[in-house]
Amino acid sequence: MDYYDYQTVATEARIPEAKLAELVRLVQAEYPHDPMMCELHILRACLAIRDGRITMDEALAKRPPIAA
């Protein structure tokens, strides 16, 4: 189920598919059991990139903790 249309915003922001997939993977690692929250954070990151508030590299800089 899709909650937010982050794909359209990612296209507007000219985010490459590979970078978007990496962003999705990172956010899903933070919210593995909450798809709505996951999509919301992806959308907010895409909006920030589109609007020039952050770069794609800055969005990808936060890495999830490595499971022990």
C-alpha positions in Angstrom: 0.0 0.0 0.0 1.3 3.5 -0.8 0.6 6.2 1.7 2.6 9.1 0.1 3.6 9.8 -3.5 7.3 10.3 -2.9 8.1 8.9 -6.4 6.7 12.0 -8.1 8.7 14.3 -5.8 11.8 12.2 -6.4 11.4 12.7 -10.1 10.9 16.4 -9.6 14.0 16.5 -7.5 15.9 14.6 -10.3 17.0 11.9 -7.8 18.5 8.9 -9.6 16.7 5.6 -9.1 19.7 4.0 -7.5 20.0 6.9 -5.0 16.3 6.7 -4.2 16.5 3.0 -3.7 19.4 3.6 -1.2 17.4 6.2 0.6 14.4 3.9 0.8 16.6 1.1 2.2 18.1 3.4 4.9 14.7 4.6 6.0 13.1 1.2 6.0 15.9 0.0 8.3 14.9 2.7 10.7 11.2 1.9 10.5 10.9 -1.7 9.6 7.4 -2.2 11.0 5.8 1.2 10.1 5.5 1.6 6.3 3.5 4.8 6.7 6.3 6.5 8.8 8.8 5.1 6.4 7.1 6.7 3.3 6.6 9.9 5.2 10.3 10.3 5.9 11.2 9.4 2.4 8.8 12.0 1.1 10.2 14.6 3.5 13.7 13.9 2.4 12.7 14.1 -1.3 11.0 17.4 -0.7 14.0 18.8 1.1 16.3 17.7 -1.8 13.9 19.1 -4.4 13.7 22.5 -2.5 17.5 22.7 -2.1 17.5 22.5 1.7 19.7 19.4 1.7 21.7 17.4 -0.9 21.2 13.8 -1.8 24.6 13.0 -0.1 23.4 14.7 3.1 20.2 12.7 3.0 22.2 9.5 2.7 24.8 10.4 5.3 22.8 9.0 8.2 23.4 5.3 8.4 21.3 2.9 10.5 23.1 1.2 13.4 24.7 -2.2 12.5 23.0 -5.1 14.2 25.3 -7.0 16.5 
